[in-house]
Every structure is written in structure tokens, then in C-alpha cells.
């Protein structure tokens, strides 16, 4: 059975941050080594008991989808092997569970596209017949399929939960995308719609 990795302990690279699942290390000034641990979290609480092999599975799934969807949305992969930037003794900590990526400035937003009325969207609909300011038809039920997918971005904090951004907010672009320009916002919207469209075709 694979031994679980709760927390990586690389000494060959400077540690930048530990998230709920991933540990990020600096590789020079232009790359990051992202190591997916076997930690598991729920509602922003990291559990003490890791799941063996979880990080490797998570990384392989991510690599699969990055490759599959690269024609719609470019990604941050460098194509370089993670094993090449750590000491030989540290290779077991990164094999199959790490990605060597470009060091980019993040846009702190999750591009949420909803095709069904569920979760927090269902709760808001019951109160206002809308989701994040997008008006919806009357008579929908929990888990109803929406007439068409809607874009409901969530502003991503450095730590903690996401917060929905209301689409009718006059400062929408600034609030959601921070430093990004309107063309960048449109690019995110277009990519998100293309991805959900591809998913609906496949389904």
C-alpha cells in the first residue's frame, strides 16, 4: 500500500506556502513546484488523517484535463519533469504528485458557470428568484436545469471561503478580477462558456 504524504518536506527548494492540499515551492524566480499532498479538507478544515495516493490521483486528473482542454484555455505547465529540480532523495515526495509550472500572477476569481439550480444558488433563488443578480424564471425547483448556463463568478480570497459577486454590481470587473482589464474578464467569460459548452456536448 502507498504510504501517505501528509506534508512534504523538501529542503532543496524554498517553501512559499502550504494550502489545504498543495505545498508550493519556488524554483528560481519564474517557476513553482506544486506538490499535491494526501491531506483532505472539508469546509476549510484540514483533517489529520491523510488518504494514501490522493495527491497523485489529484495531480494525474489535473494533468489529464490540462492536456484535454489546452485548445480552449492555455495553462501554466512548463512540460519539465518535477523530479529534475529536487535532490535524488526527495524524488519520492514529488513523483506522480507534483507539477512544475510557470510562476504567474493569479486572478483571484473562480469562474463558476451554473447549469443547474443547486446549493447556494437554490437558496438565493428562493429568496429573490435570481442567482448572483441573474434573474431566473419562476417555478424552478431544487436541482432544476437552467434554461441556459449562467456565469456567476466567485471572488477567491487568499485564505478561506469564496464569495459570490453579483453581476449587476457597477464595479463588477474590478471587484471580481482585481488588476485585470475588461478584455481579460471577457476572455475568462468566453473560456468558461466554452468549457461548459464542451461538457454539455459530451454529456
N, C-alpha and C positions, 0 to 999 in steps of 0.2 A: 504494500500500500504506500502511496506517495506521502512523504512527510509534509505536514502543513507548514507554511511560512506565514506566521502572523505579522512579523515586522522584518523588513530587510535590514541588513547591517553592512552596507558597503563602505569600505574605508578608502577605496581608490578614487572616489568622486565626492565632491561637496554635496551634502544633503540640502535641498532647498525647502522642501515642505513634505508633510505627510497628510494625506487626505483620509477620507473614511476607508478607502480601499487602496489607493495608489501612493507610492513613495516616489518623489521626483528628485532627481539628481542633476546637477549641472555638468555638461560635457563641453568644456570650453565656454565660449560666450554665445555660441549660435545654435547649440543643440541641448536637448534634455533626454535623460534616460528615465522613462516612466516604468516603474516596476509595479505590477498588479499583485498585491499580497492575497492571502487567503482569508483576510478579515471579512466579516459580514456586518452590515449595519441595518438598522431599522429606525425610521423617524429620527435620523441624525445621531443615533446612539450606536457606538461600535461595540459589538459583542466580544466577550472574552475568549470564546471558543471558535477558532477558525475552521473552515471547511477545506480539507486537503484537495489540492488540484483546482480550486475555484479560480484562482488568479490566472492560471494557464488557460483554462477554458474561456474566461472572460477575454483574455488577450487574443486567442485564436479566433473567437467570434468577431471581435473588433477588426482584426486584420482581414477576415473574410469579407465583411461588409465594406471596409475601406476600398478594397480591390473591386468589389462588385459595383460600387456606386461612384467610383472616381470620375466617370464621364459626366456625372451630374454636379458633383461637389468635390473640388480638389481637397486633398488632405495634407497633414503635416508630416507624413512619413518620409524618412530620408532614404530608405532602401538599404541602410547599413545594418550589419548584424550587431545586436546589443552585446554579444559576447566579446566583441573586439575592443570594448572600452573599459573593461574591468579586469582585475587580476585573475589569473587562472583559477585560483582557489575560490573566487567569488562567482564563477560561471554558473554553478548550480542554483544560485539565487536569482539569476536572470533568464536562464534557459526556458524558452517557451512562454514566459510570463512577462517579458519586458518589450518595450518598443523604443527605438531610438528615433527621436522626432526633431523637427525644426523648432527652435525657440522663438515663438511668435507672441505678439501682444493679443491677449484674448478679448473678445467682445462678450461682455458678461450678460449673456442672454441665452435662454433655451427657446429655440424656435418651435413652439408647440403648435401642431396642427391637429385639430379635433375633427374626427369623422363621425363620432358618436357622442351622445349626451350622457356623461357619467362623471362620477367623482365630484370635485368641487364645482364643475360646470353644472351638474344637475342641481346642486344646492342653490347656486346663484339663479338658475333658470326658474326655480320655484318661487324665488323672491321677486324677480324682476323680468322674467321672460326674455332674458338675454344672458350672454356669457362674455365677460370682459368687454361689455359695451356693444357687442354684436347682437342686434335684435333677431329673435328666432320666432318661428310660427307658434301659435297657441296649440295646445293639445298634445305636445310631445310627452313621452314617458321616460322613465329612467332607462338608459341604455338604448334609446331610440336612435336610429341612423339619421344624421342631419341631411337636409336637402342637398347641401354641398359642404365640403370641408371648410372650416374657418380657421384663420390664423390668430392664435391667442398667445403671444409671447410672454415668457416669464422672466423677470429681471433676476439674474443669478447673483447672490451675494457671495463674498469671498468665503464665508463660512455660514452654514445654516440653511434654512429653507428658502424656497423660491417664492417670489411674489408676483402675481399676475399684474399685467399692465393693461389698463383699459384703452381700447383702440380709439375712443373718441377724445382722449386727452390731447390738448393742443401741443403739449411738449412731448408727444409720443416718441419721436425719433431720438431726442436727447435722453429721455428717461430710460428708454429701452437699450439703446446702443451706445450710450456714453459718448466717446470721442468719434464714433463712426459718422460718416456723411450719409446723406439721403440715398445716393447710389448704392452704398454698401448695404443699407437697410433693404433696398429693393432687391439686391442680389440675394440676401438671406431669404426674403419672402419668396422669390422665384425658385430658389433651391428647395425650400421647404415644400412648396406646392408640387414641384417636380417629383420629389421623393414620395410624398403621399400619393401622388397620381400613379407612380410606378407600382406602389404597394397595392393600390386598389385594382390595377390591371392584373397583377399576379394573383390576387385573391379571387 
